[in-house]
Amino acid sequence: MTTHQLTRCELEVMDVVWERRRATVQDVVDAVDRDLAYTTVMTTMKILDRKGIVSRCGKVGRAFLYEPKVSRDDVQRAMASELTESLFGGSVSSVVLSLLGGQSIPADELKELKAAIKSLEGGQ
């Protein structure tokens, strides 16, 4: 069974793969914001392949080329759902209130949140 729960390092690697749509290990090493060894990225790509998150789709010279099999949205939903269940007892409102607690929200984001709530209310 495929798991969409990713580690910090896996997410960093996937950010590059999602952005480029296809990437080699060296592409990822060159693109991440922190120093990661080539072998670390290679191992991470193999793990992501085993998890069904990426797949090999060819070669560039001797390097394997990887492409995403799972969208960023799918991973975000799966990880948010897991967080909601494990940390907030399944309460979506508790998650949202925790995220909003004491923070200033830009007007455009607040408008987006209100529209999402209004859409959910209309669908019930």
C-alpha positions as CSV (number, residue, x, y, z in Angstrom):
1,M,0.0,0.0,0.0
2,T,1.3,3.4,-0.9
3,T,1.9,5.9,1.9
4,H,1.8,9.6,1.3
5,Q,3.4,10.4,4.7
6,L,6.8,12.0,3.8
7,T,9.7,13.1,5.9
8,R,11.2,16.6,5.7
9,C,14.0,15.4,3.4
10,E,11.5,13.5,1.2
11,L,9.4,16.7,0.9
12,E,12.4,18.8,0.0
13,V,13.3,16.3,-2.8
14,M,9.7,16.2,-4.0
15,D,9.5,20.0,-4.1
16,V,12.1,19.8,-6.8
17,V,10.6,16.9,-8.7
18,W,7.1,18.5,-8.6
19,E,8.5,21.8,-9.8
20,R,10.6,20.3,-12.6
21,R,8.1,17.5,-13.4
22,R,11.2,15.2,-14.0
23,A,14.5,15.3,-12.2
24,T,17.8,13.4,-11.7
25,V,19.5,13.0,-8.4
26,Q,22.0,15.7,-9.4
27,D,19.1,18.1,-10.3
28,V,17.8,17.7,-6.8
29,V,21.2,18.1,-5.2
30,D,21.7,21.4,-7.2
31,A,18.2,22.7,-6.4
32,V,17.7,22.2,-2.6
33,D,18.5,25.0,-0.3
34,R,20.8,23.1,2.0
35,D,23.8,20.8,1.5
36,L,22.6,17.3,0.9
37,A,25.1,14.6,-0.2
38,Y,24.4,13.0,-3.6
39,T,24.1,9.6,-1.9
40,T,21.5,11.0,0.6
41,V,19.4,12.3,-2.3
42,M,19.9,9.0,-4.2
43,T,18.7,7.0,-1.2
44,T,15.8,9.3,-0.7
45,M,14.8,8.9,-4.4
46,K,14.9,5.1,-4.0
47,I,12.7,5.3,-0.9
48,L,10.2,7.5,-2.7
49,D,10.2,5.0,-5.6
50,R,9.5,2.2,-3.2
51,K,6.7,4.2,-1.6
52,G,5.1,4.8,-5.0
53,I,5.6,8.6,-4.9
54,V,8.0,8.8,-7.9
55,S,9.0,6.4,-10.6
56,R,12.0,6.1,-12.9
57,C,11.0,7.3,-16.4
58,G,14.2,7.1,-18.3
59,K,17.9,8.1,-18.2
60,V,19.9,11.2,-18.9
61,G,23.3,9.8,-19.7
62,R,23.9,7.3,-16.9
63,A,21.6,9.1,-14.4
64,F,18.1,7.9,-13.8
65,L,15.3,10.4,-14.4
66,Y,12.4,10.4,-11.9
67,E,8.9,11.8,-12.3
68,P,6.1,12.2,-9.7
69,K,3.4,9.5,-9.5
70,V,1.5,11.4,-6.8
71,S,0.5,15.1,-6.8
72,R,1.5,17.6,-4.2
73,D,-2.2,18.1,-3.4
74,D,-2.6,14.3,-2.7
75,V,0.4,14.4,-0.3
76,Q,-0.8,17.6,1.4
77,R,-4.3,16.1,2.0
78,A,-2.9,12.8,3.3
79,M,-0.5,14.5,5.7
80,A,-3.1,17.0,6.9
81,S,-5.5,14.2,7.5
82,E,-2.9,12.2,9.4
83,L,-2.1,15.3,11.5
84,T,-5.7,16.0,12.2
85,E,-6.4,12.4,13.3
86,S,-3.2,11.9,15.4
87,L,-2.8,15.3,17.0
88,F,-6.3,16.8,17.1
89,G,-8.5,13.7,17.5
90,G,-10.0,14.2,14.1
91,S,-11.3,17.7,14.8
92,V,-10.8,19.9,11.7
93,S,-12.0,23.0,13.6
94,S,-9.3,22.3,16.3
95,V,-6.7,22.2,13.6
96,V,-7.9,25.5,12.0
97,L,-8.2,27.3,15.3
98,S,-4.7,26.1,16.3
99,L,-3.3,27.4,13.1
100,L,-5.1,30.7,13.4
101,G,-4.3,31.3,17.1
102,G,-2.6,34.6,17.6
103,Q,-1.6,35.1,14.0
104,S,-2.4,38.0,11.7
105,I,-4.0,36.8,8.5
106,P,-3.6,38.8,5.2
107,A,-6.9,40.0,3.8
108,D,-6.7,38.0,0.7
109,E,-6.1,34.8,2.6
110,L,-9.0,35.6,5.0
111,K,-11.2,36.2,2.0
112,E,-10.2,32.8,0.6
113,L,-11.0,31.1,3.9
114,K,-14.4,32.7,4.1
115,A,-15.2,31.6,0.6
116,A,-14.1,28.0,1.4
117,I,-16.4,28.0,4.5
118,K,-19.3,29.5,2.5
119,S,-18.8,26.8,-0.1
120,L,-18.8,24.0,2.5
121,E,-22.0,25.4,4.1
122,G,-23.7,25.5,0.7
123,G,-22.8,21.9,0.1
124,Q,-24.5,20.5,3.2
